[in-house]
Amino acid sequence: MEALAFYAPAAVAATAFLCRLPGLARSRRDPLTLSAGGLLLIAAGVFFFAAPSTIAAVNDLTGVPNFSAPLVYSVLTAFCACCLILVINWRGGDPRTVRRATRCCLVSYTAVIVALVVLFALADAPVERLRDLDTYYANTPCMREMIVLYLTAHSIAVVATSVLCWRWVRQIHGWLRAGVVLMVAGYLLNIVYDAVKFAAVSARWSGRDWDWLSTDVAPPVASLSGMVIGIGFLLPMAGERASSRWQAHRTYRRLEPLWRELRIAAPGTGTVRMRPWAPPELLLTQRRADIHDGLLLLTPHFDADVRRRAHEAALRQGATRQGAAAIADAALAVAAVRAKTGRRPSPGRGSGGRPSRTFVRDDPFDLVEVSGALHHPVVADVLGHPEPAGGADAP
């Protein structure tokens, strides 16, 4: 069960990294994309190498007791650097400032990793400790300094990242804001982790035993913070994608009345069958294409007089200019369908009307309004009471 608490988040982060791998290959020079990919990969490494079973395996493989200590601390330090670099590039700003801040993070945390390795090489730590190394070696020369260094570097990174994110959260909205708020919560949990670790180590310095803080409290806090931060990074992308798909599906459904109306006069409309589980964006594109093709077939039957009368009637009933235009286009389309199917004379064939030079708009949102106006009372009234031949000219 303890191993699952480490390997499960490692698997989630590794899977997310593999899903983003094609994008990373396409955007090898984009700092933001590279930072996000590196963060996911290193996050998977942190949880994988921090698992007690992995620690024991690495120690056995290398033949060096506690070899995993500088390895885990180095990977965790690299994770801190990636978090800072990602937030710096995510916020944007002056490119020179962003590059300078990125370079400063890389140099600083690379120096910390080198110092961790050197301190471990100088230390005397012959007894393998899988879960309580921080407190067991809290008073050992060089090991003590290594432990304090990694905790200090981690604390500085999470505090700086929290401050940057919190300042940024006031300037953003929507899914991005929700994701950044979650990231701030995750980094605050990291601060709790560091505080608990420092308390346990400090207790050892004063001769007290608070090891349970390091062994029992810190690990679940770290796992929870990792999950919260991971969700915070993924939420904006997943949320925007879900919103986009929902909007496409909603538009697709709202266009159905107009699509069905046009199929009466153009049976070939919509002959391409899409699978129900096809992406909503693809379904919407196909439906718009079907509607556009149907309108093209009806162009010779458009009657400008019908559109004019519907527009005037809609305005008289209090419709806005945009709403009246949608109602007028709906009446134009329905009249053209009736004319093509023989239920109404076409313009120029005894109707007294004249072909319209105004085409029904093909913008998706305009078409949604037209589709919604098909059953408006004005449409039925205008089509049910055609104007006598020689009626007033359209404006």
N, C-alpha and C positions, 0 to 999 in steps of 0.2 A: 504493500500500500504506500509506503514511504517513497519507493522508487517511482511509482505512478505519478506522485505529485511533482516529480522532476521531469519524467519522460513524456508525460502528456502535453505540457506546454511546449516542450522541445519539439515534439512531433507537429504540433499546430504551427509553430513558427517556421519549421522546415517546409511544411506543406505550402504555407503562404509564400515562402521564398521561391519554391519551385513553380508556383502559379505565376509569379511575376518574372520568372526567368526570361521568357520571350521578350517582354518589354525591356528588360535590362539589356538584352542583346541588341535591341533596336536603338536604344538610347545610351550607348556606352559613354558618351561625353556629357550627359546631363547630370550635374552634381546632385540634384534632388532625387532623381531616379536611383542613382548609385547609392546615395545615403540610405534611402528606404530599403533597398535590397540588402545592403551591408548590415543594416540594423536587424533585419529579420534573420539573416544567417548567423550573426553573432549572438542574437538572443537565443536561438536554438542551441548554439554552442555553450552558452552560460548554463542553461538548465541541464544539458546533457553531461557536461563535465563536472557539474556540482553535485550530481547524484552520488550518494555514498558508494553504490556498487561500481560506478565508473571510476571514482577516486581510487578504490581498492585495485581495480583492474589496471589503471595507469601506473600506480605505484609498483605493482607486481611486474608489469611489462618493462618498466625502466630499471627496476632493481634499486631505486632510490626511495627511501622512506619519505613520505610527504611530498613527493615530486608534484603531485596534483595541486598543492597549495599555490605556488607561483603561477601555475598554468591557469587555474580557476580565477585567481585574482587578476591576471593579465587579460583574460577574456572579458571579465567584468569591467575592467578599466577601458578596454576597447569599446565595449557596449556604451559606456558613459560618453566616450568621445563621439560615437556615432549618433547618440541622442542629441547632443549639442549641435553637431554639424547638420543633422537633418532639420532641426528647428531653425537654425540660422538660415539655411537655404530655403526652407519652407516659407519663412516670413518675407524673404526677398529684401529689396532695397538697393542701394548703390552697389553695383557689381564688384567694385574694387574693395569696398568695406566687407562684403560677404566673403570674397576670396581671402582677405587678410584675416578675418575672424576664423575662417575654416583652417587656414594654415597654422594659426596660433594654437588651435585645439589639437591639430595633428601633432605638432612639435611637442606641446606640453604633455600630452598623454602618452606619446611614444617614449618620452624621457621617464615618465612614471613607470611604464612597463619595464624599461631597461633597469631602473633602480630596484624594482621588485625582484627581478632575476638575480641581480648582483647581491642584494641583501640575503636572499635565500642561500646563494652559494657560499656566503661568508658565515652563515649561521650553523649552529650545531643542533640538529633536530633528529635524533636517531629513532625516536619512538613514533610509530605511525599512529596518527589520530584521524579518524574518518569523520567525526561529527563535532568535536570540541577543540579543534586545533587552535582557534583564536584565543581561547581562555587557557588552555594547557600550556601554551608557549608565550603567554602574555608577559612574562618576566625574563624570557630568554633573550640575550643580546642578539641584535640583527633581526631575529624573528619578530621581536617586539616592534622594532622600527618598520619592518615590512607590513605588519598588521595595521599599525597606525597610518602608514602611508596609503594603503589601499582604501581604508575607511575614509580618510581625509579626502582623497581624490574623488571617491564616490560621492561623498557629501557635497563637495563643491559643485560637482556636475549636476546633481539632482536639484540643488538649491538654485543654481543658475538657470537650468532648464525650466524649473517651475516659475521663476520670475519672468523669463522671456515669454513663456506661454501665457501667463496671467496678464501681462501687459498687452499681448496680442489679442486675447479673447475679447477685449472691448471693441476691437475694430472689425470683427468678423461675425457672420450670422449663419444660420442654418446648420447643416450637417457638420460643416467644418468647425463651427463653434462648439457643438456637442462633443466632437472628437477631441478638441483641445481641452475642454473642461475635464473629460475623462483622463486625459494625459496628466493634467495637473493633479487630479486625485491620485493617480498612480505614483507620481513623483513624491507626493506628500507621504504616501505609504513607504516609499523608499527612505524618506527622512526618518520615519519611525523605525525602520530596519536599522539604519545607521545609529540612531540614538540607543536602541536596545543593545546593539553590539558594543558600542562605546561604554555603556553602563556595565556590561558584563566584564569587559576587559579592565575597566577602571577599578571595579570591585576586587579583581585579582591583585592589582597594584597595592591596594590598601589592606590586603589580607583577608577579604571576605569572599564568599562563594556564591556568586549569582550566575553560575554557569547555565542554569535553566533558561535564562533570558536568551542566551546565544543558541542553545541547542533545541529548545522547545518553542520559543516565541518567534525568533527571527526567521526561520525557514518558511513557515506558512505566510508570514507577512511578505516575504520576498516573492513567493509564488503568486500571491494575490496581486501584488503590485505589478508583476510581469504581465499577468492576464489583463489587468485594467489598462495598462499602457498599450498593450498589443491591440486591444479592442479600440482604444482611442485613435491609434494610427490607422486602423482599417475602416473605422466607422465612416469617415467622410467619403472615401471611395465607394464603399458598399452602399451607403445611404444615397449618394447621388445617383448611382446606377439603379438602385431600386426605385427611386423617385422618377427617373427618366423612363424606366420600363412601365411604371404605373401610369404616367402621363400618356405614354404611347398607347397603352391598352385602353385608357379612358377615351382618348381621341378616336381610336379605332371603333369603339362601341358607339360613340356619338355620331360617327359618320354613317352608321348602318342604314338609317332611314333614307338618306340620299342615295346610297349605293343600291338599295333595293328598288327605289323608284326608277333609277336609270336602267336597271336590268329588264324592266318591262318593255322599254323601247329598244334596248340593245342587249339581246339575249347573250351575246358573246362576252359581255362584261363579267369579269370574275370567273372566267373559265379555268384560270390557273388555280389549282387546289393547293392550299398550304396546310401543312400539318398543324393540328391544334396547339402543339407544344413549341411551334416555331417562335423565335424571338418576337416580342410585340412590335419592335421597331420595323422588322421585316414585314409583318402582317400589315402594319400601318402604311408602309411604302407601297405594298401591293394594292391595298384598298384605294389609296390616293390615285395610283396609276389607273385602276379600273374606272374610278369616277371621272378622271380626266379624259380617258378614251371615250366614255359614254357621252360626255359633254361635247366632244369633238363631233361625234355622229349626229348630235342634235342641233349643231350650229345652224344649219339651213332652216330650222323650224323655230328659231328664236323670234319672238314678236315684241318689238319695242313698245307697242301700245299697252300690252299686258304689263310689262315692267313699270311703265309710267303710272298706270292706274293703281297698281298695287302699292307703289311707292307713295303716291299721294294719299291713298286711303290709310296706309300705316301711319303717316305723319298726322293725319286728322285724328286718329285714335290715340295720339300721344306718344308714339314710338320715337326713340332717339333717331338721329340721322343714320347712325351705324345699324341700328335695329331695323329701320325702314329699308335700308339698302339690302339687308339680308332677306327680309320678307319679299322684297321686289324680285330678287334673284331666285328665291324659291318658287314664286309664282311663274317666273320666266321658264324655269326648268320643268315644272309640272305641265305647263301649257305646251311646251315643246314635246314632251313625252306623249301627251294626248294627240298633238298634231301628227306625230310620226306614226302612232298606232291607229290613226283614222278616227279618233273620237273628237277631234277638233280640227277645223280647216287650218292649213299652214298659211303663214303670211304670204300675201300675193296670190292666194287661190280662193278668193271670195270672202275672206275674213275681214277685209278692209284694213288690216294691219300692215306693217312693213317690217322687214327683217331688222333685228336689233344689231347695233354695232357694239353693244356692251356685252362682253362675255362674262359668264359666271366666274368669279375669282377662284383661283386654284391654290391660294394660300391655305394651309391646313386649318388654321384657326378661323378664317373667314368661311371656309367650307363647313366647319362645325356649326357656325351660326346659321348658314343656309339650311343645313340638314335639320337643325332644331326648329326652323321656321316653316317647314313643309306643311305642318298641320295647323298653322296659325289661321284663325277665322278669316283674316283678310284674304289669304290665298284662296280659300274655298269660295268666298263671296265674289272675288274678282272673276274667277273661272266659271262660277255659276251664273254670272250676269255679264256676258260679253258686251262690249261697247258696239253700237251699230256702226255699219260701214260709213266712212267719212268722218269719224270722230275727231276730236281735237288732236293736234300734232303733239308728239312727245317733246319734252323739253330738250 
